[in-house]
Amino acid sequence: KTVSEVIHDMTEGGADYCFECVGMVSLVQEAFASCRKGWGKTVVLGVAQPGSHLSLSSTDVLCSGKTLTGTLFGGLKPKSDVPILAQRYLDKELRLDEFVTHEMKFD
């Protein structure tokens, strides 16, 4: 079975959201195929090789109700958003420390 077939079986119809973070066109296609018809959304974060071309069936794009979108830096606007995020972290509203599971020293 393909990854998308396994995901469709596991989720009884496809994932609501799929994220491609590697930068491989084949994985963008697999992520799009893994999304649920009607409202599934594929978000592309990975940067593919220059000159790479994405090939999707126009029927799949137009008639599936799925969305395919790209994002640059997660939609973050550094000039305005970074100071807000930093303040939220300092105010302990943004609990990032919980994501740190291990620390290693550089020699």
SENUVEX-141960 format. One line per field, with one value per atom (N, C-alpha, C): residue number from 1; residue in three letters; atom name; y negated, z negated, x. Coordinates in Angstrom, 2 decimals. Layout:
i [NUM, ...];
aa [ALA, ...];
at [CA, ...];
v [Y, ...];
w [Z, ...];
u [X, ...];
***
This chain:
i [1, 1, 1, 2, 2, 2, 3, 3, 3, 4, 4, 4, 5, 5, 5, 6, 6, 6, 7, 7, 7, 8, 8, 8, 9, 9, 9, 10, 10, 10, 11, 11, 11, 12, 12, 12, 13, 13, 13, 14, 14, 14, 15, 15, 15, 16, 16, 16, 17, 17, 17, 18, 18, 18, 19, 19, 19, 20, 20, 20, 21, 21, 21, 22, 22, 22, 23, 23, 23, 24, 24, 24, 25, 25, 25, 26, 26, 26, 27, 27, 27, 28, 28, 28, 29, 29, 29, 30, 30, 30, 31, 31, 31, 32, 32, 32, 33, 33, 33, 34, 34, 34, 35, 35, 35, 36, 36, 36, 37, 37, 37, 38, 38, 38, 39, 39, 39, 40, 40, 40, 41, 41, 41, 42, 42, 42, 43, 43, 43, 44, 44, 44, 45, 45, 45, 46, 46, 46, 47, 47, 47, 48, 48, 48, 49, 49, 49, 50, 50, 50, 51, 51, 51, 52, 52, 52, 53, 53, 53, 54, 54, 54, 55, 55, 55, 56, 56, 56, 57, 57, 57, 58, 58, 58, 59, 59, 59, 60, 60, 60, 61, 61, 61, 62, 62, 62, 63, 63, 63, 64, 64, 64, 65, 65, 65, 66, 66, 66, 67, 67, 67, 68, 68, 68, 69, 69, 69, 70, 70, 70, 71, 71, 71, 72, 72, 72, 73, 73, 73, 74, 74, 74, 75, 75, 75, 76, 76, 76, 77, 77, 77, 78, 78, 78, 79, 79, 79, 80, 80, 80, 81, 81, 81, 82, 82, 82, 83, 83, 83, 84, 84, 84, 85, 85, 85, 86, 86, 86, 87, 87, 87, 88, 88, 88, 89, 89, 89, 90, 90, 90, 91, 91, 91, 92, 92, 92, 93, 93, 93, 94, 94, 94, 95, 95, 95, 96, 96, 96, 97, 97, 97, 98, 98, 98, 99, 99, 99, 100, 100, 100, 101, 101, 101, 102, 102, 102, 103, 103, 103, 104, 104, 104, 105, 105, 105, 106, 106, 106, 107, 107, 107];
aa [LYS, LYS, LYS, THR, THR, THR, VAL, VAL, VAL, SER, SER, SER, GLU, GLU, GLU, VAL, VAL, VAL, ILE, ILE, ILE, HIS, HIS, HIS, ASP, ASP, ASP, MET, MET, MET, THR, THR, THR, GLU, GLU, GLU, GLY, GLY, GLY, GLY, GLY, GLY, ALA, ALA, ALA, ASP, ASP, ASP, TYR, TYR, TYR, CYS, CYS, CYS, PHE, PHE, PHE, GLU, GLU, GLU, CYS, CYS, CYS, VAL, VAL, VAL, GLY, GLY, GLY, MET, MET, MET, VAL, VAL, VAL, SER, SER, SER, LEU, LEU, LEU, VAL, VAL, VAL, GLN, GLN, GLN, GLU, GLU, GLU, ALA, ALA, ALA, PHE, PHE, PHE, ALA, ALA, ALA, SER, SER, SER, CYS, CYS, CYS, ARG, ARG, ARG, LYS, LYS, LYS, GLY, GLY, GLY, TRP, TRP, TRP, GLY, GLY, GLY, LYS, LYS, LYS, THR, THR, THR, VAL, VAL, VAL, VAL, VAL, VAL, LEU, LEU, LEU, GLY, GLY, GLY, VAL, VAL, VAL, ALA, ALA, ALA, GLN, GLN, GLN, PRO, PRO, PRO, GLY, GLY, GLY, SER, SER, SER, HIS, HIS, HIS, LEU, LEU, LEU, SER, SER, SER, LEU, LEU, LEU, SER, SER, SER, SER, SER, SER, THR, THR, THR, ASP, ASP, ASP, VAL, VAL, VAL, LEU, LEU, LEU, CYS, CYS, CYS, SER, SER, SER, GLY, GLY, GLY, LYS, LYS, LYS, THR, THR, THR, LEU, LEU, LEU, THR, THR, THR, GLY, GLY, GLY, THR, THR, THR, LEU, LEU, LEU, PHE, PHE, PHE, GLY, GLY, GLY, GLY, GLY, GLY, LEU, LEU, LEU, LYS, LYS, LYS, PRO, PRO, PRO, LYS, LYS, LYS, SER, SER, SER, ASP, ASP, ASP, VAL, VAL, VAL, PRO, PRO, PRO, ILE, ILE, ILE, LEU, LEU, LEU, ALA, ALA, ALA, GLN, GLN, GLN, ARG, ARG, ARG, TYR, TYR, TYR, LEU, LEU, LEU, ASP, ASP, ASP, LYS, LYS, LYS, GLU, GLU, GLU, LEU, LEU, LEU, ARG, ARG, ARG, LEU, LEU, LEU, ASP, ASP, ASP, GLU, GLU, GLU, PHE, PHE, PHE, VAL, VAL, VAL, THR, THR, THR, HIS, HIS, HIS, GLU, GLU, GLU, MET, MET, MET, LYS, LYS, LYS, PHE, PHE, PHE, ASP, ASP, ASP];
at [N, CA, C, N, CA, C, N, CA, C, N, CA, C, N, CA, C, N, CA, C, N, CA, C, N, CA, C, N, CA, C, N, CA, C, N, CA, C, N, CA, C, N, CA, C, N, CA, C, N, CA, C, N, CA, C, N, CA, C, N, CA, C, N, CA, C, N, CA, C, N, CA, C, N, CA, C, N, CA, C, N, CA, C, N, CA, C, N, CA, C, N, CA, C, N, CA, C, N, CA, C, N, CA, C, N, CA, C, N, CA, C, N, CA, C, N, CA, C, N, CA, C, N, CA, C, N, CA, C, N, CA, C, N, CA, C, N, CA, C, N, CA, C, N, CA, C, N, CA, C, N, CA, C, N, CA, C, N, CA, C, N, CA, C, N, CA, C, N, CA, C, N, CA, C, N, CA, C, N, CA, C, N, CA, C, N, CA, C, N, CA, C, N, CA, C, N, CA, C, N, CA, C, N, CA, C, N, CA, C, N, CA, C, N, CA, C, N, CA, C, N, CA, C, N, CA, C, N, CA, C, N, CA, C, N, CA, C, N, CA, C, N, CA, C, N, CA, C, N, CA, C, N, CA, C, N, CA, C, N, CA, C, N, CA, C, N, CA, C, N, CA, C, N, CA, C, N, CA, C, N, CA, C, N, CA, C, N, CA, C, N, CA, C, N, CA, C, N, CA, C, N, CA, C, N, CA, C, N, CA, C, N, CA, C, N, CA, C, N, CA, C, N, CA, C, N, CA, C, N, CA, C, N, CA, C, N, CA, C, N, CA, C, N, CA, C, N, CA, C, N, CA, C, N, CA, C, N, CA, C, N, CA, C, N, CA, C, N, CA, C, N, CA, C];
v [1.20, 0.00, -1.25, -2.31, -3.59, -4.26, -5.27, -6.03, -6.60, -7.16, -7.77, -6.73, -5.52, -4.46, -4.08, -3.97, -3.65, -4.76, -6.01, -7.14, -7.16, -6.90, -6.85, -5.75, -4.59, -3.50, -3.88, -4.46, -4.82, -5.89, -6.81, -7.97, -7.86, -6.74, -6.51, -7.61, -7.90, -8.85, -9.87, -9.96, -10.91, -11.90, -12.51, -13.47, -14.83, -15.55, -16.91, -17.85, -17.63, -18.46, -17.56, -17.86, -17.18, -18.24, -17.98, -18.93, -18.24, -18.84, -18.34, -19.26, -18.71, -19.53, -19.19, -18.25, -17.74, -18.45, -18.79, -19.43, -18.46, -17.40, -16.43, -16.50, -16.73, -16.86, -15.61, -14.44, -13.20, -13.16, -13.76, -13.80, -14.82, -15.89, -16.84, -16.12, -15.35, -14.60, -13.58, -12.91, -11.91, -12.58, -13.74, -14.47, -14.90, -15.42, -15.85, -14.65, -13.51, -12.30, -11.79, -12.12, -11.66, -12.48, -13.64, -14.54, -14.06, -14.38, -14.03, -14.87, -14.22, -14.94, -15.83, -17.00, -17.93, -19.09, -18.80, -19.89, -19.68, -18.61, -18.37, -19.48, -19.78, -20.86, -20.36, -20.54, -20.20, -21.49, -21.57, -22.75, -22.33, -23.03, -22.72, -23.69, -23.13, -23.91, -23.64, -22.42, -22.03, -22.74, -22.97, -23.65, -22.60, -22.43, -21.44, -21.96, -21.05, -21.40, -22.42, -23.38, -24.33, -23.57, -24.00, -23.36, -22.19, -21.83, -20.74, -21.18, -20.24, -20.54, -19.61, -20.19, -19.44, -19.06, -17.80, -17.33, -16.74, -17.38, -16.89, -16.84, -15.91, -15.83, -17.03, -17.69, -18.85, -18.44, -17.22, -16.73, -16.63, -16.11, -16.01, -17.38, -18.35, -19.70, -20.39, -20.32, -21.07, -20.42, -19.11, -18.42, -17.75, -17.87, -17.15, -17.97, -19.30, -20.15, -20.29, -19.75, -19.86, -21.18, -21.57, -22.79, -22.44, -23.04, -22.91, -24.31, -24.53, -25.86, -25.75, -26.78, -26.87, -27.92, -27.84, -28.83, -29.21, -30.44, -30.94, -31.34, -30.66, -30.91, -30.75, -29.85, -29.61, -30.78, -31.70, -32.88, -33.95, -33.76, -34.70, -35.98, -37.10, -38.40, -38.80, -38.55, -38.72, -40.08, -41.15, -42.48, -42.71, -42.25, -42.49, -41.28, -40.06, -38.88, -38.43, -38.54, -38.06, -38.80, -40.12, -40.79, -40.33, -40.09, -39.62, -38.23, -37.34, -35.99, -35.99, -36.82, -36.91, -37.38, -38.37, -38.86, -37.80, -37.07, -35.99, -34.90, -34.63, -33.66, -34.18, -35.43, -36.02, -36.08, -36.28, -36.33, -34.94, -33.92, -32.51, -32.13, -32.87, -32.52, -31.52, -31.56, -30.66, -29.72, -28.49, -27.55, -26.69, -27.24, -26.54, -25.55, -25.82, -24.97, -23.52, -23.31, -21.96, -21.10, -21.74, -21.00, -20.52, -21.04, -20.64, -19.37, -18.27, -17.00, -16.60, -17.11, -16.78, -18.00, -18.10, -19.16, -18.51, -19.02, -18.51, -19.69, -19.51, -20.56, -20.41, -21.55, -21.54, -21.62, -20.76, -20.79, -21.65];
w [0.00, 0.00, 0.00, 0.60, 0.57, -0.78, -1.08, -2.32, -2.37, -1.25, -1.25, -1.48, -0.96, -1.19, -2.67, -3.29, -4.72, -5.54, -5.20, -5.93, -5.74, -4.53, -4.29, -5.13, -5.24, -6.06, -7.54, -8.02, -9.43, -9.86, -8.95, -9.29, -8.76, -8.12, -7.53, -6.53, -5.62, -4.55, -4.24, -5.05, -4.78, -5.91, -5.93, -6.98, -6.68, -7.72, -7.54, -7.11, -7.66, -7.33, -7.08, -6.03, -5.73, -5.53, -6.08, -5.97, -5.29, -4.25, -3.58, -3.99, -4.70, -5.27, -4.74, -3.81, -3.35, -2.11, -1.20, 0.04, 1.20, 1.15, 2.25, 2.93, 4.24, 5.00, 4.85, 4.84, 4.70, 3.37, 2.32, 1.02, 1.00, 1.77, 1.90, 2.52, 3.57, 4.23, 3.28, 2.51, 1.55, 0.44, -0.03, -1.06, -0.54, 0.69, 1.28, 1.43, 1.84, 1.99, 0.63, -0.44, -1.79, -2.43, -1.86, -2.44, -2.17, -3.09, -2.99, -1.91, -1.10, -0.08, -0.78, -0.21, -0.74, -1.49, -2.35, -3.12, -3.51, -3.05, -3.40, -2.89, -3.68, -3.31, -3.40, -2.32, -2.29, -2.34, -3.28, -3.44, -3.11, -2.17, -1.74, -2.42, -3.22, -3.90, -3.34, -2.84, -2.31, -1.01, -0.78, 0.43, 1.37, 2.52, 3.50, 4.28, 4.97, 5.82, 6.86, 7.19, 8.26, 9.55, 10.22, 11.45, 11.26, 10.02, 9.76, 10.17, 10.70, 11.13, 10.43, 9.95, 9.28, 10.30, 10.31, 11.26, 10.50, 10.64, 10.03, 11.09, 10.96, 11.89, 11.69, 12.78, 12.66, 12.07, 12.34, 11.75, 10.24, 9.77, 8.32, 7.66, 8.33, 7.76, 7.79, 8.92, 9.10, 8.47, 8.43, 8.01, 6.65, 5.96, 4.70, 3.48, 3.63, 2.47, 1.56, 1.99, 1.20, 1.50, 0.59, 0.76, 0.70, 1.58, 1.58, 1.47, 0.45, 0.25, -0.19, 0.11, -0.36, -1.45, -2.23, -3.28, -3.38, -3.62, -3.78, -5.24, -5.93, -7.35, -8.18, -7.75, -8.50, -8.49, -7.56, -7.50, -8.51, -9.16, -10.17, -9.53, -10.15, -9.73, -10.78, -10.51, -11.53, -12.23, -11.48, -12.08, -13.16, -12.92, -13.89, -14.81, -14.30, -15.07, -16.08, -15.74, -16.64, -17.98, -18.02, -19.32, -20.15, -19.50, -20.22, -20.79, -19.98, -20.44, -21.57, -21.46, -22.51, -23.82, -23.76, -24.97, -25.57, -24.72, -25.23, -25.92, -25.38, -26.02, -27.38, -27.43, -28.70, -29.73, -29.27, -30.16, -30.49, -30.02, -30.23, -29.62, -28.62, -27.87, -26.77, -26.29, -25.23, -25.87, -26.14, -26.93, -26.02, -25.57, -24.65, -25.36, -26.62, -27.35, -27.44, -27.39, -27.47, -26.27, -25.18, -23.98, -24.05, -24.97, -25.11, -25.94, -25.33, -26.04, -26.41, -25.67, -25.93, -25.62, -26.33, -26.04, -25.90, -24.95, -24.73, -24.68, -25.27, -25.24, -24.00, -23.47, -22.37, -22.95, -22.48, -22.96, -22.08];
u [0.84, 0.00, 0.88, 0.35, 1.06, 0.81, 1.59, 1.40, -0.01, -0.46, -1.80, -2.89, -2.72, -3.70, -3.75, -2.58, -2.52, -3.19, -2.90, -3.51, -5.02, -5.49, -6.94, -7.58, -6.92, -7.44, -7.45, -6.35, -6.23, -7.22, -7.52, -8.36, -9.78, -10.08, -11.40, -11.76, -10.81, -11.12, -10.05, -9.03, -7.95, -7.76, -6.60, -6.26, -6.87, -7.23, -7.73, -6.61, -5.41, -4.24, -3.04, -2.29, -1.03, 0.05, 1.22, 2.33, 3.50, 4.03, 5.22, 6.36, 7.33, 8.40, 9.78, 9.87, 11.16, 11.66, 10.75, 11.16, 11.24, 10.46, 10.42, 9.05, 9.07, 7.83, 6.97, 7.59, 6.81, 6.06, 6.64, 5.97, 4.84, 4.96, 3.85, 2.66, 2.94, 1.86, 1.25, 2.07, 1.58, 0.78, 1.23, 0.50, -0.87, -0.91, -2.18, -3.12, -2.57, -3.39, -3.88, -3.16, -3.52, -4.62, -4.92, -5.93, -7.34, -8.21, -9.62, -10.29, -11.11, -11.88, -12.90, -13.11, -14.09, -13.48, -12.48, -11.90, -10.43, -9.80, -8.41, -7.50, -6.48, -5.55, -4.12, -3.37, -1.95, -1.15, -0.22, 0.63, 2.06, 2.67, 4.03, 4.99, 5.91, 6.93, 8.31, 8.53, 9.83, 10.15, 11.43, 11.89, 12.48, 11.85, 12.30, 13.50, 14.17, 15.30, 14.86, 15.71, 15.37, 15.05, 14.00, 13.59, 12.64, 12.33, 11.39, 9.99, 9.23, 7.86, 6.89, 5.81, 4.76, 3.70, 3.32, 2.32, 1.14, -0.01, -1.25, -2.32, -3.23, -4.35, -5.26, -5.62, -6.52, -7.86, -8.30, -9.55, -9.41, -8.27, -8.05, -8.04, -7.47, -7.39, -8.75, -9.43, -10.68, -11.90, -11.94, -13.17, -13.09, -11.97, -11.81, -12.21, -12.25, -12.51, -11.31, -10.17, -8.94, -8.24, -7.36, -6.57, -5.09, -4.31, -2.86, -2.29, -1.47, -0.91, 0.54, 1.29, 2.66, 2.74, 3.79, 3.96, 5.43, 5.69, 7.05, 7.23, 8.13, 8.36, 7.08, 6.19, 4.96, 4.01, 4.18, 3.32, 3.71, 4.84, 5.32, 5.81, 5.50, 6.03, 7.06, 8.34, 9.37, 9.36, 9.22, 9.33, 8.26, 7.05, 5.99, 5.73, 5.92, 5.55, 6.61, 7.90, 8.94, 8.91, 8.80, 8.71, 7.50, 6.39, 5.19, 5.43, 6.01, 6.29, 7.32, 8.34, 9.35, 8.73, 7.85, 7.20, 6.28, 5.58, 4.71, 5.53, 6.72, 7.60, 8.05, 8.49, 8.94, 7.82, 6.59, 5.42, 4.89, 5.59, 5.23, 3.89, 3.46, 2.24, 2.57, 3.79, 4.25, 5.26, 4.84, 5.63, 6.50, 7.60, 8.50, 9.42, 9.74, 10.68, 10.20, 8.90, 8.35, 8.75, 9.14, 9.53, 10.98, 11.75, 13.15, 13.20, 13.64, 13.70, 15.13, 16.12, 17.51, 18.38, 19.48, 20.45, 21.82, 22.60, 23.95, 24.90, 26.07, 27.07, 27.94, 28.35, 29.31, 30.71, 31.59, 32.98, 33.83];
***
